[in-house]
Amino acid sequence: MYGVDIKEIDGEYVVIEVNDNPNIDAGGEDACCPKVYERIIRYLADEQ
């Protein structure tokens, strides 16, 4: 699993950084989609 930092510039998306040891912080990325981490784990565990 990797963390990819993306920035939007004038409607275009640019990869800023790829992290091989990403932070998984509750209340961050999951603020707009509360089940995002559950979906990732299910995918990795092949329980789709």
N, CA, C and O atoms as a Maestro MAE file, in Angstrom:
{
 s_m_m2io_version
 :::
 2.0.0
}

f_m_ct {
 s_m_title
 :::
 protein
 m_atom[192] {
  # First column is atom index #
  i_m_mmod_type
  r_m_x_coord
  r_m_y_coord
  r_m_z_coord
  i_m_residue_number
  s_m_chain_name
  s_m_pdb_residue_name
  s_m_pdb_atom_name
  i_m_atomic_number
  :::
  1 25 0.851 -1.169 0.000 1 A "MET " " N  " 7
  2 3 0.000 0.000 0.000 1 A "MET " " CA " 6
  3 2 0.896 1.232 0.000 1 A "MET " " C  " 6
  4 15 1.891 1.304 0.721 1 A "MET " " O  " 8
  5 25 0.521 2.179 -0.814 2 A "TYR " " N  " 7
  6 3 1.294 3.413 -0.934 2 A "TYR " " CA " 6
  7 2 0.386 4.613 -0.700 2 A "TYR " " C  " 6
  8 15 -0.818 4.555 -0.950 2 A "TYR " " O  " 8
  9 25 0.968 5.677 -0.228 3 A "GLY " " N  " 7
  10 3 0.252 6.942 -0.113 3 A "GLY " " CA " 6
  11 2 0.718 7.840 -1.238 3 A "GLY " " C  " 6
  12 15 1.919 7.994 -1.457 3 A "GLY " " O  " 8
  13 25 -0.216 8.429 -1.949 4 A "VAL " " N  " 7
  14 3 0.120 9.303 -3.069 4 A "VAL " " CA " 6
  15 2 -0.419 10.690 -2.759 4 A "VAL " " C  " 6
  16 15 -1.622 10.874 -2.567 4 A "VAL " " O  " 8
  17 25 0.478 11.661 -2.713 5 A "ASP " " N  " 7
  18 3 0.074 13.046 -2.478 5 A "ASP " " CA " 6
  19 2 -0.139 13.702 -3.834 5 A "ASP " " C  " 6
  20 15 0.755 13.725 -4.680 5 A "ASP " " O  " 8
  21 25 -1.344 14.236 -4.024 6 A "ILE " " N  " 7
  22 3 -1.724 14.850 -5.292 6 A "ILE " " CA " 6
  23 2 -2.144 16.285 -5.026 6 A "ILE " " C  " 6
  24 15 -2.808 16.576 -4.032 6 A "ILE " " O  " 8
  25 25 -1.748 17.178 -5.927 7 A "LYS " " N  " 7
  26 3 -2.136 18.577 -5.814 7 A "LYS " " CA " 6
  27 2 -2.836 18.989 -7.096 7 A "LYS " " C  " 6
  28 15 -2.422 18.608 -8.191 7 A "LYS " " O  " 8
  29 25 -3.906 19.775 -6.953 8 A "GLU " " N  " 7
  30 3 -4.609 20.294 -8.127 8 A "GLU " " CA " 6
  31 2 -4.069 21.677 -8.451 8 A "GLU " " C  " 6
  32 15 -4.025 22.558 -7.592 8 A "GLU " " O  " 8
  33 25 -3.660 21.856 -9.693 9 A "ILE " " N  " 7
  34 3 -3.142 23.143 -10.153 9 A "ILE " " CA " 6
  35 2 -3.870 23.491 -11.450 9 A "ILE " " C  " 6
  36 15 -3.706 22.811 -12.463 9 A "ILE " " O  " 8
  37 25 -4.663 24.539 -11.412 10 A "ASP " " N  " 7
  38 3 -5.413 24.996 -12.596 10 A "ASP " " CA " 6
  39 2 -6.221 23.873 -13.239 10 A "ASP " " C  " 6
  40 15 -6.245 23.754 -14.464 10 A "ASP " " O  " 8
  41 25 -6.883 23.049 -12.426 11 A "GLY " " N  " 7
  42 3 -7.715 21.982 -12.948 11 A "GLY " " CA " 6
  43 2 -6.962 20.730 -13.358 11 A "GLY " " C  " 6
  44 15 -7.582 19.753 -13.780 11 A "GLY " " O  " 8
  45 25 -5.655 20.734 -13.247 12 A "GLU " " N  " 7
  46 3 -4.822 19.564 -13.560 12 A "GLU " " CA " 6
  47 2 -4.322 18.965 -12.249 12 A "GLU " " C  " 6
  48 15 -4.071 19.687 -11.284 12 A "GLU " " O  " 8
  49 25 -4.180 17.655 -12.222 13 A "TYR " " N  " 7
  50 3 -3.695 16.979 -11.023 13 A "TYR " " CA " 6
  51 2 -2.248 16.550 -11.225 13 A "TYR " " C  " 6
  52 15 -1.890 15.978 -12.256 13 A "TYR " " O  " 8
  53 25 -1.428 16.835 -10.227 14 A "VAL " " N  " 7
  54 3 0.004 16.548 -10.286 14 A "VAL " " CA " 6
  55 2 0.389 15.706 -9.078 14 A "VAL " " C  " 6
  56 15 0.019 16.029 -7.950 14 A "VAL " " O  " 8
  57 25 1.130 14.627 -9.313 15 A "VAL " " N  " 7
  58 3 1.630 13.808 -8.206 15 A "VAL " " CA " 6
  59 2 2.812 14.540 -7.582 15 A "VAL " " C  " 6
  60 15 3.797 14.850 -8.252 15 A "VAL " " O  " 8
  61 25 2.693 14.807 -6.301 16 A "ILE " " N  " 7
  62 3 3.738 15.524 -5.567 16 A "ILE " " CA " 6
  63 2 4.713 14.543 -4.925 16 A "ILE " " C  " 6
  64 15 5.922 14.775 -4.917 16 A "ILE " " O  " 8
  65 25 4.179 13.444 -4.387 17 A "GLU " " N  " 7
  66 3 5.021 12.519 -3.631 17 A "GLU " " CA " 6
  67 2 4.332 11.161 -3.549 17 A "GLU " " C  " 6
  68 15 3.105 11.078 -3.500 17 A "GLU " " O  " 8
  69 25 5.131 10.106 -3.536 18 A "VAL " " N  " 7
  70 3 4.626 8.749 -3.316 18 A "VAL " " CA " 6
  71 2 5.329 8.212 -2.075 18 A "VAL " " C  " 6
  72 15 6.558 8.169 -2.012 18 A "VAL " " O  " 8
  73 25 4.533 7.805 -1.090 19 A "ASN " " N  " 7
  74 3 5.079 7.333 0.186 19 A "ASN " " CA " 6
  75 2 4.891 5.829 0.303 19 A "ASN " " C  " 6
  76 15 3.789 5.317 0.109 19 A "ASN " " O  " 8
  77 25 5.975 5.121 0.623 20 A "ASP " " N  " 7
  78 3 5.860 3.669 0.787 20 A "ASP " " CA " 6
  79 2 5.445 3.285 2.203 20 A "ASP " " C  " 6
  80 15 5.262 2.103 2.494 20 A "ASP " " O  " 8
  81 25 5.295 4.262 3.077 21 A "ASN " " N  " 7
  82 3 4.848 4.022 4.449 21 A "ASN " " CA " 6
  83 2 3.857 5.126 4.818 21 A "ASN " " C  " 6
  84 15 4.173 5.997 5.628 21 A "ASN " " O  " 8
  85 25 2.654 5.094 4.226 22 A "PRO " " N  " 7
  86 3 1.720 6.208 4.407 22 A "PRO " " CA " 6
  87 2 1.079 6.238 5.785 22 A "PRO " " C  " 6
  88 15 0.957 5.215 6.458 22 A "PRO " " O  " 8
  89 25 0.676 7.430 6.183 23 A "ASN " " N  " 7
  90 3 -0.124 7.593 7.400 23 A "ASN " " CA " 6
  91 2 -1.564 7.226 7.071 23 A "ASN " " C  " 6
  92 15 -2.070 7.568 6.002 23 A "ASN " " O  " 8
  93 25 -2.203 6.550 7.967 24 A "ILE " " N  " 7
  94 3 -3.628 6.279 7.841 24 A "ILE " " CA " 6
  95 2 -4.271 6.875 9.081 24 A "ILE " " C  " 6
  96 15 -4.372 6.226 10.123 24 A "ILE " " O  " 8
  97 25 -4.702 8.119 8.949 25 A "ASP " " N  " 7
  98 3 -5.235 8.864 10.084 25 A "ASP " " CA " 6
  99 2 -6.742 8.980 10.009 25 A "ASP " " C  " 6
  100 15 -7.282 9.501 9.032 25 A "ASP " " O  " 8
  101 25 -7.419 8.500 11.028 26 A "ALA " " N  " 7
  102 3 -8.869 8.655 11.093 26 A "ALA " " CA " 6
  103 2 -9.217 10.132 11.198 26 A "ALA " " C  " 6
  104 15 -8.563 10.893 11.911 26 A "ALA " " O  " 8
  105 25 -10.267 10.523 10.469 27 A "GLY " " N  " 7
  106 3 -10.698 11.916 10.497 27 A "GLY " " CA " 6
  107 2 -10.087 12.752 9.392 27 A "GLY " " C  " 6
  108 15 -10.417 13.930 9.258 27 A "GLY " " O  " 8
  109 25 -9.207 12.171 8.603 28 A "GLY " " N  " 7
  110 3 -8.587 12.881 7.485 28 A "GLY " " CA " 6
  111 2 -9.290 12.535 6.195 28 A "GLY " " C  " 6
  112 15 -10.330 13.101 5.855 28 A "GLY " " O  " 8
  113 25 -8.695 11.584 5.479 29 A "GLU " " N  " 7
  114 3 -9.269 11.162 4.207 29 A "GLU " " CA " 6
  115 2 -10.666 10.578 4.360 29 A "GLU " " C  " 6
  116 15 -11.476 10.658 3.436 29 A "GLU " " O  " 8
  117 25 -10.951 9.998 5.505 30 A "ASP " " N  " 7
  118 3 -12.250 9.364 5.695 30 A "ASP " " CA " 6
  119 2 -13.353 10.344 6.094 30 A "ASP " " C  " 6
  120 15 -14.491 9.927 6.311 30 A "ASP " " O  " 8
  121 25 -13.044 11.620 6.193 31 A "ALA " " N  " 7
  122 3 -14.061 12.602 6.567 31 A "ALA " " CA " 6
  123 2 -15.188 12.658 5.534 31 A "ALA " " C  " 6
  124 15 -16.355 12.806 5.896 31 A "ALA " " O  " 8
  125 25 -14.844 12.541 4.254 32 A "CYS " " N  " 7
  126 3 -15.885 12.603 3.217 32 A "CYS " " CA " 6
  127 2 -16.452 11.230 2.893 32 A "CYS " " C  " 6
  128 15 -17.558 11.129 2.363 32 A "CYS " " O  " 8
  129 25 -15.713 10.172 3.203 33 A "CYS " " N  " 7
  130 3 -16.173 8.803 2.911 33 A "CYS " " CA " 6
  131 2 -15.794 7.915 4.096 33 A "CYS " " C  " 6
  132 15 -14.729 7.298 4.093 33 A "CYS " " O  " 8
  133 25 -16.656 7.849 5.105 34 A "PRO " " N  " 7
  134 3 -16.311 7.158 6.352 34 A "PRO " " CA " 6
  135 2 -15.888 5.701 6.198 34 A "PRO " " C  " 6
  136 15 -15.184 5.188 7.068 34 A "PRO " " O  " 8
  137 25 -16.282 5.022 5.139 35 A "LYS " " N  " 7
  138 3 -15.952 3.609 4.985 35 A "LYS " " CA " 6
  139 2 -14.730 3.378 4.094 35 A "LYS " " C  " 6
  140 15 -14.476 2.244 3.688 35 A "LYS " " O  " 8
  141 25 -13.971 4.431 3.784 36 A "VAL " " N  " 7
  142 3 -12.855 4.279 2.847 36 A "VAL " " CA " 6
  143 2 -11.820 3.273 3.356 36 A "VAL " " C  " 6
  144 15 -11.338 2.454 2.574 36 A "VAL " " O  " 8
  145 25 -11.470 3.310 4.626 37 A "TYR " " N  " 7
  146 3 -10.461 2.383 5.139 37 A "TYR " " CA " 6
  147 2 -10.992 0.951 5.185 37 A "TYR " " C  " 6
  148 15 -10.261 0.001 4.907 37 A "TYR " " O  " 8
  149 25 -12.255 0.808 5.533 38 A "GLU " " N  " 7
  150 3 -12.866 -0.524 5.531 38 A "GLU " " CA " 6
  151 2 -12.836 -1.112 4.117 38 A "GLU " " C  " 6
  152 15 -12.534 -2.292 3.945 38 A "GLU " " O  " 8
  153 25 -13.142 -0.308 3.122 39 A "ARG " " N  " 7
  154 3 -13.137 -0.777 1.735 39 A "ARG " " CA " 6
  155 2 -11.725 -1.163 1.285 39 A "ARG " " C  " 6
  156 15 -11.550 -2.148 0.567 39 A "ARG " " O  " 8
  157 25 -10.729 -0.397 1.702 40 A "ILE " " N  " 7
  158 3 -9.339 -0.715 1.342 40 A "ILE " " CA " 6
  159 2 -8.929 -2.046 1.956 40 A "ILE " " C  " 6
  160 15 -8.352 -2.890 1.269 40 A "ILE " " O  " 8
  161 25 -9.215 -2.245 3.231 41 A "ILE " " N  " 7
  162 3 -8.842 -3.480 3.920 41 A "ILE " " CA " 6
  163 2 -9.564 -4.673 3.312 41 A "ILE " " C  " 6
  164 15 -8.960 -5.726 3.109 41 A "ILE " " O  " 8
  165 25 -10.853 -4.515 3.020 42 A "ARG " " N  " 7
  166 3 -11.599 -5.609 2.380 42 A "ARG " " CA " 6
  167 2 -11.006 -5.952 1.015 42 A "ARG " " C  " 6
  168 15 -10.903 -7.124 0.651 42 A "ARG " " O  " 8
  169 25 -10.621 -4.933 0.272 43 A "TYR " " N  " 7
  170 3 -10.005 -5.172 -1.039 43 A "TYR " " CA " 6
  171 2 -8.681 -5.939 -0.873 43 A "TYR " " C  " 6
  172 15 -8.431 -6.923 -1.569 43 A "TYR " " O  " 8
  173 25 -7.853 -5.475 0.049 44 A "LEU " " N  " 7
  174 3 -6.563 -6.132 0.268 44 A "LEU " " CA " 6
  175 2 -6.720 -7.557 0.770 44 A "LEU " " C  " 6
  176 15 -5.908 -8.431 0.465 44 A "LEU " " O  " 8
  177 25 -7.788 -7.784 1.552 45 A "ALA " " N  " 7
  178 3 -8.054 -9.126 2.066 45 A "ALA " " CA " 6
  179 2 -8.853 -9.967 1.076 45 A "ALA " " C  " 6
  180 15 -9.158 -11.130 1.341 45 A "ALA " " O  " 8
  181 25 -9.189 -9.367 -0.071 46 A "ASP " " N  " 7
  182 3 -9.925 -10.035 -1.135 46 A "ASP " " CA " 6
  183 2 -11.304 -10.482 -0.664 46 A "ASP " " C  " 6
  184 15 -11.756 -11.582 -0.981 46 A "ASP " " O  " 8
  185 25 -11.959 -9.620 0.088 47 A "GLU " " N  " 7
  186 3 -13.309 -9.898 0.586 47 A "GLU " " CA " 6
  187 2 -14.312 -8.951 -0.047 47 A "GLU " " C  " 6
  188 15 -15.261 -8.537 0.619 47 A "GLU " " O  " 8
  189 25 -14.137 -8.605 -1.274 48 A "GLN " " N  " 7
  190 3 -14.996 -7.634 -1.947 48 A "GLN " " CA " 6
  191 2 -16.361 -8.207 -2.036 48 A "GLN " " C  " 6
  192 15 -17.266 -7.565 -2.569 48 A "GLN " " O  " 8
  :::
 }
 m_bond[191] {
  # First column is bond index #
  i_m_from
  i_m_to
  i_m_order
  :::
  1 1 2 1
  2 2 3 1
  3 3 4 2
  4 3 5 1
  5 5 6 1
  6 6 7 1
  7 7 8 2
  8 7 9 1
  9 9 10 1
  10 10 11 1
  11 11 12 2
  12 11 13 1
  13 13 14 1
  14 14 15 1
  15 15 16 2
  16 15 17 1
  17 17 18 1
  18 18 19 1
  19 19 20 2
  20 19 21 1
  21 21 22 1
  22 22 23 1
  23 23 24 2
  24 23 25 1
  25 25 26 1
  26 26 27 1
  27 27 28 2
  28 27 29 1
  29 29 30 1
  30 30 31 1
  31 31 32 2
  32 31 33 1
  33 33 34 1
  34 34 35 1
  35 35 36 2
  36 35 37 1
  37 37 38 1
  38 38 39 1
  39 39 40 2
  40 39 41 1
  41 41 42 1
  42 42 43 1
  43 43 44 2
  44 43 45 1
  45 45 46 1
  46 46 47 1
  47 47 48 2
  48 47 49 1
  49 49 50 1
  50 50 51 1
  51 51 52 2
  52 51 53 1
  53 53 54 1
  54 54 55 1
  55 55 56 2
  56 55 57 1
  57 57 58 1
  58 58 59 1
  59 59 60 2
  60 59 61 1
  61 61 62 1
  62 62 63 1
  63 63 64 2
  64 63 65 1
  65 65 66 1
  66 66 67 1
  67 67 68 2
  68 67 69 1
  69 69 70 1
  70 70 71 1
  71 71 72 2
  72 71 73 1
  73 73 74 1
  74 74 75 1
  75 75 76 2
  76 75 77 1
  77 77 78 1
  78 78 79 1
  79 79 80 2
  80 79 81 1
  81 81 82 1
  82 82 83 1
  83 83 84 2
  84 83 85 1
  85 85 86 1
  86 86 87 1
  87 87 88 2
  88 87 89 1
  89 89 90 1
  90 90 91 1
  91 91 92 2
  92 91 93 1
  93 93 94 1
  94 94 95 1
  95 95 96 2
  96 95 97 1
  97 97 98 1
  98 98 99 1
  99 99 100 2
  100 99 101 1
  101 101 102 1
  102 102 103 1
  103 103 104 2
  104 103 105 1
  105 105 106 1
  106 106 107 1
  107 107 108 2
  108 107 109 1
  109 109 110 1
  110 110 111 1
  111 111 112 2
  112 111 113 1
  113 113 114 1
  114 114 115 1
  115 115 116 2
  116 115 117 1
  117 117 118 1
  118 118 119 1
  119 119 120 2
  120 119 121 1
  121 121 122 1
  122 122 123 1
  123 123 124 2
  124 123 125 1
  125 125 126 1
  126 126 127 1
  127 127 128 2
  128 127 129 1
  129 129 130 1
  130 130 131 1
  131 131 132 2
  132 131 133 1
  133 133 134 1
  134 134 135 1
  135 135 136 2
  136 135 137 1
  137 137 138 1
  138 138 139 1
  139 139 140 2
  140 139 141 1
  141 141 142 1
  142 142 143 1
  143 143 144 2
  144 143 145 1
  145 145 146 1
  146 146 147 1
  147 147 148 2
  148 147 149 1
  149 149 150 1
  150 150 151 1
  151 151 152 2
  152 151 153 1
  153 153 154 1
  154 154 155 1
  155 155 156 2
  156 155 157 1
  157 157 158 1
  158 158 159 1
  159 159 160 2
  160 159 161 1
  161 161 162 1
  162 162 163 1
  163 163 164 2
  164 163 165 1
  165 165 166 1
  166 166 167 1
  167 167 168 2
  168 167 169 1
  169 169 170 1
  170 170 171 1
  171 171 172 2
  172 171 173 1
  173 173 174 1
  174 174 175 1
  175 175 176 2
  176 175 177 1
  177 177 178 1
  178 178 179 1
  179 179 180 2
  180 179 181 1
  181 181 182 1
  182 182 183 1
  183 183 184 2
  184 183 185 1
  185 185 186 1
  186 186 187 1
  187 187 188 2
  188 187 189 1
  189 189 190 1
  190 190 191 1
  191 191 192 2
  :::
 }
}
